[in-house]
Amino acid sequence: MKKIEKDFKLIAMMRVKNEEEWLKKSILSMLPITDKIVILDDGSIDGTPEICAAFPELVEYHRQDEKFIDEARDKNHLLKWALDHNPDWILAMDGDEVLEELAPQTIVNEIQLLDPKNPQYTVFYLHFLYFWNSPDTYRVEPGIYSNFWQARLFSLKNQNRHLAFLPTQHGSNFHCGSIPGNLRNLPRKLDVKVKHYGYLDSEQRERKYRWYCNNDPEQASQGYYEHLTSEEGMILANWKERTEASSASFVKDTMYYQFSRPEILELVPEDVSYVLDIGCGFGHLGKAIKNKISTAKVFGIEVDFMAGQAASKLLDDVLVGNIESLHLPYSYERFDCIILADVLEHLQDPWKVLLKLHRYLARDGVMLISVPNIRNLGIIDQLLCGNWRYQQAGILDSTHLRFFTAREFRRLLKKSGYKILHVHGIEDLSLEPLTLASSSYFTEIGNHFEWGSLDQRTVNELHTIQLLFQVQKAQPGEAAKERKLTSIIIPVCNNLELTRACIQSIFAHTLEPFELIIVDNGSTDGTVEYLKGITDVQLIQNQENEGFPRACNQGILHARGEYLVIINNDVIVPDGWLGNLIDHLDDEERVGIVGVCSNYVGGSQKTKGYYKSLADYYEFAREFYWENEGEYLLTYRLAGLCMLISKDVIQQIGGFDERFTPGNFEDDDFCLRAAIANYKMVIAKDVFVHHFGSMTFKKDQEEYRKLLAINWGKFKLKWGIDFAIDHPNNICLADIVSQYKYVTNPSRNYYTPVDQGEEREKITAFDQMFFERQIMNKDACDLGYWQEHFCTKLARKEAVQGQILDAGCGTGEIDIWLAREGYDITGVDISPVAIQRAVNHLLAESKEIQARIKFCQFPLERLPFSDDSFDICFMFEVLEHIYDPEPVFKELGRVLNSAGLIVLTVPLEDYYHDSTHVHSFTPDSLKEMLNKFAKDIQVESFPIEHQIVARVRKISY
């Protein structure tokens, strides 16, 4: 067969044994494109050696006669011999595989589309057809046989020269792949058919089945090789060699080609020397460029013959033809500006054209592209009415073959090897302006997430008729290195080998600038010694296990990056993980947190991972990215196993709430606070990390279950969730966000992490104490009996005629007691759970009692009452929970009348204390605190219940 002219060197490598039946056809099918075929014969006893010897100029033959089978070893030998020829590309084939007749030309065409210095794709997948029972029939039923693609063709450009095939979990290292396991893999599927004759007849299939079973018994016992002989559901199709398909052109009115495009002209750099205008029309834009920049030379390409002839009068040179098939007679990197103004939407394969043009754009050159915006409000409105009417021009031009949104076009550019400098939108003046509402609530969209009001970027895009992109070549590695610094924070506690694997994966697969901050929570298994031996790592050591939230906050306090990543030490990351997460963070307005997909995680982040080894995982993760590139899902809940956080989010809402120590629900709480602060949470549907899964907690499942129950209770109390709700999936996070979204800086929406050695922030709400008593099955008001009598006696003594305020009313037992005695009372508490229970208790009372009581949920620092509203205020077991009492007393002084009295109780120091107390008191220390805010202070102990009672008559504010 005749050699095909090409500008790259391709070496084929084959591992064969007893392949005389098909080997010659296989070699001949590769002959047009291969410079050398390197063959390893694993001890053939048939005519295989003679067939190889028949091609002395083409075949480099090696033979081994070893009984020990090791596929990975053999392929590494082949790879070494192939690399000795300094190839640009390597094609891996077996002796029973034959390329279809069009394959060599297709392969040459596809490779020559790529930039030879920096190919945008490094691996090609070929489509294998399994011929069955006859050399003219192959299997097409759904399943492995009809859609079997394998990576067989790969480039050596910009690759690690220490490439290797990796061991597998199979016996004899079977199925180690046909490309090196550590290849930097940017894949693309080629429409190339490989005729596989290895299972042609039943005797051959049975022989191979037995051979695999003997050499890989463990996998065979699990049914791995049953498909080799099974004919269940088999459908056969006849094979017929394909012919090259033709392309079609389109016809336009001449006016279509006569626009000067001033919006494009404005973006052309002032210092361009050579410009290529594809779809130049009559040449009016090129002429305007030459008038603007007198030294510029403008070349044009135009599919319409008449328009091309007209343009040739104005430009330096014009080619007439379809850019998809036209041979371009230009040197590489010739043009410092290439223009594609409303061209790509007319093409059958705009992806291929962008690949093709990559080599002709100068290293620092600019490509200007305009495409219609299908995400246009006018188009959407008509589509909802069932209309998709093609027109002579515009977005629904009858010759448009492709349609783009801004996001999808970004995706196209990225996959074609370009980086975006700027995106501009041309406003659709035919549309009525759409403005953002001043306020709105989150609503449920579809079955998977809730989304609130449109952001400004979306509104702008909906009013855009045309998208203009300024792009450059994406240089390998350079774009990643230009990113802002990311702080990667890993809390660890033992599990040395997992920590080592996690850190190694980060260093191996992260090109973006990053700092690694590791917080060790008292490891005792050699982890600290290992970490101290790693350079470029900030190590924070805790003597004890401070828990996950605390460790994260310690890392946050030391972070210098514009982005932060919180990641578990039992996570393995793949190629490109960080850059892809950052892309999602930057893609939409107000995205604050991005999560990943994984094999071991809850909710919408969970994705099945089809791999059995680490090498398989990296291959799966690469495929996962390219299959889902750019896809994301909006959510309110992200698991903390690996999340990217904008620094702005930390500045707005603080760190992780340490009430959830040692871990669980701190990530739910963090995301909820971010949503209330108007940030979006995104699941990156194209980033898959491997998670070994809760290794710290797995060791004691019973304790883990208890911890989940306790922290679920804490979460419900903090956010006012009904205690009857038994699972997080049964709550509507959108309702919680709506409830708190427009509350001005509520304390629960911000958490300030403090450094080691400093006093940690305490929880100011009554929720925690209320929860502790619920969880211990105690009466929520176990001190209520004496307080009820005390309050009634005091009210009578003071001759209260007006309103009573119960500040921190809890579940309302005292208030109901007072109402029964004939007093009017208002109960206030910060806990929505407590207020709900108080209301439930009140509903059991008579209408007369109900009329005397009002319950409301408000912080004591901001009461919704007018001045001088109350005669007396009771505040029982509240003050010890308040971090800063000054604003509380000021507010109480405002709502009490001039003779108003505050009566409060606190527990006597050292009698009882819970984790939410921020103060403890003796009578003297309580009086000292109250002296800052009040006069006429009376303080006394109440020894029976170990309480301190204080009376304050006048408030100083």
N, C-alpha and C positions, 0 to 999 in steps of 0.2 A: 504494500500500500504506500501511496505517496506521502512524504513528509509534509506537514503543515507548517507554513512559515510563522514564527513566533519570536518574541523578544525576551524569553525567559528560559531557564534551564529546568527541565523536569526529569526527575529520577523516579523510577518505579521500583518497589520492593515486594518480593513474593516469598512466602514460606510454603513449600510444597512437599508432597510425599505421594508417590504413585498417582500422578496426575496426567498420564499420557493421553487420556481420552479427550481432554479439553485444553490442555496447556498450550498447544500450538495456536489454537484459535484465540486464546487469551492474549498471548504475546502479540499476535498479528493485530488484534483490536487496539492495542496500545502503541503499536509501532509508529503511527503518524505523529505522535506528540512526545514520545519518550526519547531522551538522549542516552539513557542506559537503563537496563533492567537488572537489578541485583536479586539473585535467587539463592535461597538457602534450601537445600534438599535434605530432608530429615530421614535419609536412609531409604530412598526409593529402590524397589527391586524390579520395576517395569521399565518402560522405554523413556522415562522422564529425563535421565541424563543425556540421552541421544538427541532428544528434542531441543534441549538447552544448547547443546553443542552445534546445532544447525544454525544458530544465530550468533556467530562469533563476534561480529561487530557490535551487537546490541546487548548480549547477555553476559553478565559477570556471574559465574557459577561457583557456589560454595557447597560443600557436602559435609555432613556429620553423620556418624553412625553410633548414636547413643540410645541406650534403652530407657534412660531417665528422661521423662517428658517435662519440659518447662517452657510454656508458650511465651511468657514475659522475657525469659532469658534469650530465647531465639530471636524474638523481635528486636531486642536491644542489640543483638549482633547485627541484624539486618540494618537497623538504624545507623549504627556506626559505619558500616560499609557504604551506605548511601550518602552519609554526610561527608565521606572522604572525597566525593565528587563535587562538593560545594554547590549543591542544587539551590534553586530558588523555591521550588515546590517538590513535594514528594507525594507520589500516588501509591497507596497500599492496596494490593490485590491478592487474591488467592488463585490457585491454578485451575479451579473449576468455575471461574467467573470471567465473563466476556462482555466487553463494552458494546453497546449498540453502535451502529455505523455512524450516526450523527454525533456521538459522544465526544470524539476528539476535537471536532470543530467547535462544539458548544463549550467545551472546557477552555479552549484557547480564547474564544470570544469573551467568556466570563472573566478569565484571569486578566485579559488585556483591558477590561473595563476599569480595573483597579489601578490605583497609584502604585507604580512599581517600587517606589522608595518606601512608602508607608501604606501597604495594602489595607483597605478598610475592613476586609474580612481575611481571616487567617486559616479558616477551615471550611471546606465544602462537604456537604452531605450528599450522597448519591442514593438513588432509589433502586432497591434490589427487587428483582422479580424472581420468584421461585418456580422454576420449570419442573413439571410434575408429569411423570408417565410418558411424556413425549417431548422432544426438543422444540416442538411448535406450540406447546400449551403451557400456561402458567396459572398459578392460583390467584384469585381475586376476591375471595369471600372476605367479609369484614374480619379484622384481626391482624395478627402479626404479618401474614403473608401479603396482604394487599397494601399495607402501608409501612413497609420496613425500610427505614433510612439509616445509613451508617456513615460516620465521619471517615472518609477515606483519602481525602486530598488536603494537604496542609502546606502552609508557607513557612519558610525558615527566616523570613524578614523580621527583624526586631524581636527575635525569640531568644530565650535563654539557651545557650549552646550546650548546656548539660541536660539535654532532654532525655527522658527515660520512660519506658513502659513499667507500670507499677504492679506489684503482686495483687492477687485477688483472693476472694474467699473460696474460690473453686479449686478442686484438685488439679494439680499440674499447672496452676495459674491460668486455666482456661479463661477465655472471654476477657482478656486484659485490654481489649480495644485495639483499634487499628491506627490510632494516633497516640503520641506520647501523653501520659497522664498529667504531666506538669506543663503542657503547652498552654500559652496564653491564647485562649480560644474565643475568637469572634466568628460565629458560624453563619453560614448561609446555605440554603438548600438549592441544589441545581436540578434542573429538569433533565437529568441524565439517568438512563435506565441501564442497570447492570444485570445481565442475564446469568442467573446463578443455577448451575447444573449439578450441584453437589448432592441433591436429593431426587435425582431424576427417576430412578427406578426403585422398586420396593426392596430388592436385594441390597442395593446401595444404602438405602435408608436404614434397614435393619442392621447392617454392618456398622454404620456410623453410630447408631443408637447404642449398640453393645459396647463400642469402643469408648464412648463418652461415659457410659455407666461404669465401666471398669476403672476408668481413670479419675472419675469424680463421683464416687459412690454416695457421699453425703447429700449432694444436691440431687442426684438421681433418685434417692429414696424419697425425696420430697416432690417428685413428679416434674422436675425442671426440664427433662428432655422428652417428655411424652409427646410433645407436638411434632417431633421429628418423624414419627410414624403415623400419627393420627390423621385420618381423612374426614373427620367429623365436619359436616356442613360444607364440604369442599365444593368450590365453583371454579371451573377452568375457563380460560379465555384463550383465543388463538392469537399468536404473536404475528405482527406485521411490522417490518421496519418502517420507521417514520420518515417523512420528508420535511424539509425546512418550511416553516409557515411564512406567509407573506404579510405585509402590513398595508394599511389603507391610509389615504390622505383625506383631507376635507376641503371644502370650497367655501369661501367667504366673500361677501360684498367688499369691493375695494375700499370703501370708507373704513372698514374694520382695521385696515393696515396703516391708517394715516394719522394716528394720534402721536403727539409729541411727548406726552407723559412728563409734565413738569415736576410732578412729585418724585419721579425717579431721578430726574436730572439733578434735583436738589441734594440727593444722597451720593452722587458720584464724587469721589475724592478729588481735590484740586490738583493733586500731583500725579495723576494717572498718565501713563505713557501709551499703553496698549489696552484697548477695550474690545471685548467680544460681546456683541449684542445679538442674542439668540432670539429669533422671532422679531427681526428688525423692521418688518413691514416695509413701508416705503422709505425708511431711513431717516424719518424726521427727528427721532430722539438722538440718533448718531450725529446728525448734523448739528443739533443743539449742543451736544457734548463738544464737538470740534470748534464751535463758535465760542463756547465757554472756556475751553482749554486749547489754545491754538497749537500746542505741540503734540496733542494726543492723536494717535492713529486708531481709527475705529473700524473693526471688521464685523461683518454681519453674516448671519445665517437665516435663511427664510425658506419656508416650505412652498410658498406660493410663487410660481414662476414669474408672473407679471409684477408682483410686488418686489421680488428680488431684482428684476431688471431695473426697476425704478430706483431702488436703493443703491445699485451699483454706480449710479451717477453722483451720489452724495457721499458715499463712504469709500474707504481705502480699498476694500475688497469685500465681495459678497459671495458666499456659497449658497446655491439653491439645492434644497433637499430636506429630507426629514432628519432631524437631529438624532432620532433613535437609531437610524441605520447608516447615517452619513459618516464616512471616514474623514477625520479632521487632520489636515496636513500641517499641523502646528507643532512646534517643539514644546516639550514639557515645561510647565511653569512660565509659559509665555505671557500670559495676560495678568495685569494687576487689577483688572476689573472685568467681571463677567456678569452680564445682565440677562435675566430670565423674567421678562415682564409679561405676565399673563400667558405663559407657555405651558407650564407643567400640567395644568388641569386639562389640557387638550391631548396629552400623551397617554398611550396605552401603558407605558411603564416609566413613570417619572423617577422612580427609585434608581432604575438603571442609568438614566441620563445623568443624574447627580453623581453617581459613581464614576461615570465616564468622564465628566468634566473636572473631577477632582485633580487629575494630573496636570491639567492645563492652567490651573489657577496658581499664581505665584505664592510663595510661602507666606508672605504678608499681604497678599492681595485680598480684595473684597468682592464677594458675590452679592448682587442685589436681586431679590426675588419678590415678585408680587403674585398673589393668588387671591381669588375671591373668598370671602368668609361665609361659609355655609351656616355658621352659628349667628345668623342675622335675624333680628326680631321680626322683620317683615316676612322672611322665608318661613320661620317657625309658625307665625300666625296663619299663613296660607296652608302650611302642611297640616296644621290642626283642623283646618276646614276640608282636608282631603285634596288639596291642590298642589301639584308639582308641575307647573306649566313651563315648558321650555320656551326660550325666547331667542331672538337674533343676537342679543348681547346681554351682558350682565351676569349675575351669579348663576342663573339657570340657562346660560348659553347652550344652544342645542348641540354644539360640538364639544362640550365639556365631558370628558370621560371620567374625571376624578374630582372629588369634592373634599375640602379640608376645613377643619377648625384650627384655631391657633395652636392648641395643644397637640393635635395629631401632626401638624406640620413640623412642630418642634421635634417630635419623635422621628419623623422622616429624615430631617436634617442630621440628627444625632446618629442614626443608624447608617447614614451615608458618609460620615466622617467629617462633619462640619460643626463648628461652634458658633453660637448666635451672639452677635455683638449688640444688636438693637432690634426691637420689633416696633413698628409703627402701624397705626390704624387710620384709615381714611373714613371719616364719619359719613354715615348714610343720612343725607339731609332730607330724604323723603319720609323719615320716621319722626313721630312725635317724641319729644324728650321724655325719658323715664328717669325719675329721681328716686333716691333711696328714702324710705320711710324713716321718720325720726326714731321710732322704736318698733320692735316687733318681737314675737316669740318664736321659738323653735317649733317646727312642725314635722310630723313624720312624713318621710318621702320613701315610697317603696317599702320593702320588707326588711331592709338591712340597716338603715341609718336614719337619723333625723338631721334636717338642715334648716338653718334659719334664713334670714333675709338675704337678698343678693348683695354681694360686696361691690365696691365701686369698679373693680377691674372687670367683673362679669357684666355690669351695666354698660361699661364702655365697649366691651366686645359685642354685646347684643346690638349696639348702634353702629357697628363697623361694617362697611361694605367691602373693603379691600384691606388685605394684610400685606405689609411691606417688611421684608427681612433683610438685614445686613449680616452677612456671615463670613467667616474665614475658615481655612483649613484647621481642623482640630489636630494639633501635633500630639503624637503619642506621649502621654504622661504630663505634658506641659499644662494642659487645661486643669488637670487635677492639682498640680503643684501651685496653681494660681489661686486656689481656694483659700478662704480665710481659715484660721486655726480652729481645730476641733479639739476639745478636751474630752478624752475617753476615760470614764470613771468605772472601775471594776471593784466592787466590794468582794472580798474573799474571806473564807473561813475554812481552812483545811482543803481537802480534795486537790492535792498538789498536781497530780497528773492532768486533771481537767483544766486547772489554771494554766499549766504549761501549754496545753493544746490551744486554749483560747488565745493566750498572748502570742503564740507563734502564728496563729491564723491572722491575727490583726497585723503583725509586722509583715507577713508575706503578701497580704491582699489589700493593703491600704496605701494608695499613692498620695492621697491628700495630706497636707500638713496636719500633724496631730501631736498632742502631748498625752502621755499615758499616766494616769493617776490611779494608784492601787491602794485601797484602804483595807488593811488586814485586821480582821476581828479576832485576834487572839489565837492564830493558828498554832498548832503544836506538832505538825507532821513534816516539818522541813520547808514549808512554804515560804516563811520569812527569809530563810537563808538563800533559797532560790531567787527570790525577788531582789534581794540585796546584790546578787551577782549580775543583774541585768542593768545595762547602761540605759540612759534616757528614760528612766522610770522614776516618778515621784512616789515614794512609799510613805504612807501614813500608817502608823502602828497603834493599835489599841491593845491594851493588856488583856481585855476581856471581850467577849462578843457583844458589841454595842447594838447589833441588829442592822438589818438592811437599810431602813430609812435614815438612821443616824449616820451610817457609813456613806451613803449617797450625799448627805448634807455636808459632811466633812470634805468630800471630794469637790463638791460645788464651791465651797469657800476657797479652795486652792486653784480653781479653774481659771485659766486666762483666755480660753477660746471664745469665739463668737457663737460657736455651736457646742453643745454638750451631748455626749452619748452616755447613757446609763446602760451598762451591759452586765449580765450575769457571767460568772467565771466558768459556767458549764455550757457556753455558747461557742460555736465555730462559725466564723464569717467567711463569705466567698469573695471572689474577685469583684471589685467595683461596688461593694456594698455601701461604703460611706458616701461616695459621690452620688450614687443613685438615690440615697435617702435625702441628701442635700438638694438634689433636683426637685424632689417632691416638696420640700420645705419652701423652695423659691418659686414653685410653679403657680401657686395661688396666693392671693392676698390673705393675710391673717392666719396662715397655717403656722402653728406654734410647736406641734409635736408630731413626729412621724414614727410609726411602729412598723414592725416587720411581719412577714409570714413565717411560720415555723411548723415543725412536726409535733412539738410538745408545747401547746399553748391553748387557751380557751377562746371561745367566740369566733368571730369572723377572721381572726388571724390564723386559725388552725388550717393547715393545708397538708394533704397527704404527700409524703416524700418517698419517691420510688428509688431507693438506693439501699445498698447493703454494706458499703464500705466507705471510707473517707474519700478515696479516689472517685467512687461512684457519686458521692455527695457533691463534689465540686463540679462534676460534669452535669449533674441534675440541676444545680443552682444556676449554672451558665445558661442551660436550656430554658430554665424557668424564667430567667430575666428576659431573654429574647422573645419568648412566647407571650410575655405579659408586659413588655416594656412600656412604661408610662401609665399603666393602670393603677388606680388607687380607689380607696373607699373611705368616705367620711364616716366618722364614728364619734361617740362620746367616751369610749372606754378603750384603753390600750394597756396591754400587759407590759410590765417593766423589765422583761428579760432582755430587751434591746430596743431602746427608744432614743431618737434624736430630738433634742430640745433646743429651741432658739434661746439665746441668752436673754432676749427681751421678755420671754415668759418668766424666767427666774426673777427678773427685775420687777415684774408686775405682780407675781403671786408668791414668790419665795420658793422654798425648797419643799421637801417631803415632810409630812406631818408625823412626828415621832411618837404620837400616841399609838400608832399601829406597830410599834416595835414588838417582836423582832422582825416581822414582815407579814405581808398580805394585806390588801386593800389600800396600802399607801399609794399605789399607782392609780387605782380607781379614783381616790380622793384627789390626787394631783391633777388628773385629767379633768375632773369635774370642776375644780377651781379654775383651770385654764379656760374651759368652755364658758364659765360665768364671766371671765375677763375678756370674752369675745375672741378667743383663739379657736382655730379649727384643729381637730385631730384627724390624722390621715393614716390609713393602713397602706403601706407601699405594697401593692399586689405583685410587684416584680422583684422583690428582695426576699430571698428565702435563707434563713439561718438555721443551722442544726442546733437543737437544744436537747441536752441530755435529760434535763427536767428535774427541778426542785431537789437537787442532790443534798442540800443542807438539811431539808426537812424530811426526806425519805427515810432517814434512819429511824425515826420514831413516828410511825403513822398515827398512833393514837394521840400523841401530843400535837401533831400537825392538825388533826381534825378539831381538837379543842381550840387550838389557836385560830383556825378559820372561823369557828363559831364565835369566839370572843371578839375578834376584829370585825366580823360582820355585824355584831351588835354595836360595836363602837361606831362603825360607819353609819348605821341606821340612826343612832342617837345624834350624831353630829349633824346629819342632813335631814332630820325630821321625818324619817321613813317609818311607817307603821311597823311595830314589832311583830305583827302577825305575818308579815311577808317573810317567807322562809328561804328565798333564794335571790341572788342579785339579778338573775335574768327576768325576775317578775316585777322589777321596778322600771319606771319610765324616767330615764335620766333627763329627757327633754323637759319634763315637768319641773324637776328640781332646778335645772338651769333657768327656766322661765321664772321660777319663784324668787331666785336670788340675783338674777342678772342685773336688776336695776336698783338693788340695795347698795347704798353708798358705803363701800369699804367695810363690809361686815367682817368681824374678827376671824370667822371660820374660813374666809376666802383667801387668807394670807398666812403664810407660816415662815417665820424668820429663823433659818438655821444659825446657830451660834457656835463659836469655835470651842475646841476641847479646853476644859478648864474654866470656861465662863459659865455663869448660871444659865441654864437652858430656859427657853421660853415655856411658860406654863399655859395650860388651857384655861381660858377665862370663863367659859360657859359652865352652867350647872349640869350639863348633859352627862359628864363623866361620872360624877358622884351618883346621879340618878341611875346610870347604867350599872355601876358596880353593885348597887343594892338589888337591882333587878336580877343580875346574873347570879348573885348569891342567895336568891330566893328570900330576901328579907323584905319587910314592909318598907315601901319607899318613904314613908313618914313615921319611922319607928320612934321618933321623939315627939310625935305630934300630940300625944295625949296631954302631957303637962303643958305644951305650948297653947293648946286650945283653951284650957282653963285659965292660963296666964293671960292670954289675949282678952278673953271675955272680962276678967276681973279688971284689967288695965283700962279697957274701953269704958267700963262703968265708972271707974275712979276718975278718969279724965272727962267724963260727961260728954263723950263724943256725940255730936249732933250731925256732922257732915260726913264726907266720904272718907273711907279708910283705904289706904294703898298697901297691898301686900307685895313687896318687891322680892322676887324670887319665890313665887307662890307654889312652884312644883305642881303637884296633882290636885291642889285646891281643897284639901280636907279642912284646914284652918278657916278658910274663907266661907265654906259651907256652914261650919259651926257658928261663926259670927253672924251670918245671915239668918240662921235659925233664932238667934238672940235679938234680931230686929235691926241689925246694922247694914248699911249700904257699903259695899266693898268692891274694889277693882284689883284683880290679880294679874300680875305681869311676870313673865318668865321668858328667858331666851330660848328655851327648848321647845320646839313644836310638838315633840312627843309628850312632854309633860302637860302642855296646854290642851292637847287633844284629850288626854285622859281626864284632865280637870273638867272639860266640857262634858265628857261622857258621864262623870260622876254627877254633875249638876243636872243632867237630864232625868236622873232618877228622883229628883226633888220636886216639890210642888211648884206650881206656877208662881206663887207668892215668893218663894225662896229664889227661884230663877230670876225674877225681876230685880232682886237686890244685888245680883252679882254680875260682873263683867270680867271675862278672861281675855287676855290678848298677848301676843308674842312680840316682844320688842327687847332690844338691849337696854340695860338700865342707864347707859350713857346717853341715850336718845329716846326719851319718852314722848309719846304723842299727845300729851296733855297740856292744857293752858296753865299759866301761872296761877298760884294760890288755889289749886284744885282740891287739896286734901288737908284734913285736920291732923292725921296721924299716919305714920308709915311703919309697918312691921317688916323686918328683914332678918329672917332666921336662917342661920347656917349658910350665909351667902358671902360675907366679907372675906372669909379665908380663901375663897376661890378667885377673888378679883386681884389681878396683878397690879393695876393702878387704880386705887379707890377715889382719887381726887375728882375725875369727871363724873363719877357716880354721885358723890355727895353734892357736887355743884348742881347736878340735875335734880336731885331730891330736894335741895333747898329751893329751887325754882318752883317746883310744883306744890310744895307745902305752903300753907298760909303763914302769916307772921308769928303765930303762936304754935305752929306745927311741931309735933314731936316725932322723933325717930326712935324706935326701940329695936335693938338688934341683939342677936345672940351669936356666939362663936364657941367652938369646943375649947375646953381648957387644954393648955399645952401638955403634950405627952400622954393625953388620955386616949384619943384615937386620931388617926391621920390616914388619909387616902392619897393616891397618886396625883389628884387634881388640886390639892391644897398648895397654895403658893405662900401662905403665911401661917404661922402658929402663934398663939397668944397666951400671955399671962394677963391678969387684970392691969398691971402697970404698963405693959407694952401696948395693950389695946388703948389705954387712955392716952399714951404718948402719940399714937397714930391719930386718934380722934382730935387731939389738940390742934392739929394742923388745919382742921376743917370746921370745927364747931366750938361752941361755948356751952356753959351750964351742963357739963358732962357728969353723969353718974355711972360708975362702973362697979359691979359687984359679982361675986361668984354665986353659982347655983349648985351647991355640992351634990345634991341628990342625983342630978343628971350630968354632973361634971361640965356644966355650961358656964359661960361668962355672959352676963346681961349688961347692956349699956343703954342709957337713955340720953338722948341729945336733944336739947330744946331749941337752940339757935344755930343756924348754919352760916358760916363765914364764907361768902363767895362774891 
